[in-house]
């Protein structure tokens, strides 16, 4: 059985860090100590890298 009270207690114990995004400069809260980018910049970054690797993969197929 799932223990919702225990889950809530665990999230309350979790330490939150106030960080400044290195890309856009917004202040955000996170539970990861060494996180450097906010949620939106991480998604944006992931999309950019995916595009880059997709292009490389397509170039290999063409050759």
C-alpha positions as semicolon CSV with decimal commas, in nm:
position;residue;x (nm);y (nm);z (nm)
1;X;0,000;0,000;0,000
2;X;0,117;0,352;-0,078
3;X;0,189;0,579;0,217
4;X;0,093;0,934;0,121
5;X;0,174;1,076;0,466
6;X;0,523;0,930;0,447
7;X;0,567;1,074;0,099
8;X;0,459;1,418;0,219
9;X;0,694;1,392;0,518
10;X;0,982;1,300;0,284
11;X;0,919;1,602;0,062
12;X;0,909;1,827;0,368
13;X;1,248;1,693;0,481
14;X;1,397;1,765;0,139
15;X;1,631;2,062;0,142
16;X;1,560;2,330;-0,118
17;X;1,824;2,555;-0,269
18;X;1,762;2,899;-0,413
19;X;1,968;2,929;-0,731
20;X;2,021;3,177;-1,013
21;X;2,001;3,038;-1,366
22;X;2,330;3,076;-1,554
23;X;2,152;3,120;-1,887
24;X;1,855;3,353;-1,822
25;X;1,935;3,490;-1,474
26;X;1,602;3,394;-1,313
27;X;1,593;3,283;-0,949
28;X;1,454;2,930;-0,904
29;X;1,416;2,671;-0,629
30;X;1,565;2,325;-0,663
31;X;1,644;2,024;-0,447
32;X;1,959;1,951;-0,651
33;X;2,262;2,127;-0,507
34;X;2,473;2,173;-0,822
35;X;2,196;2,253;-1,071
36;X;2,293;2,554;-1,283
37;X;1,997;2,602;-1,519
38;X;1,627;2,657;-1,448
39;X;1,364;2,415;-1,577
40;X;1,291;2,612;-1,894
41;X;1,657;2,661;-1,990
42;X;1,727;2,290;-1,930
43;X;1,443;2,196;-2,167
44;X;1,568;2,451;-2,422
45;X;1,924;2,319;-2,388
46;X;1,809;1,959;-2,433
47;X;1,619;2,052;-2,750
48;X;1,926;2,230;-2,891
49;X;2,155;1,933;-2,824
50;X;1,899;1,690;-2,965
51;X;1,882;1,900;-3,284
52;X;2,262;1,908;-3,306
53;X;2,298;1,530;-3,270
54;X;2,008;1,468;-3,509
55;X;2,190;1,675;-3,774
56;X;2,513;1,482;-3,715
57;X;2,326;1,154;-3,744
58;X;2,163;1,261;-4,071
59;X;2,499;1,369;-4,214
60;X;2,642;1,024;-4,137
61;X;2,347;0,858;-4,314
62;X;2,395;1,077;-4,625
63;X;2,769;0,997;-4,653
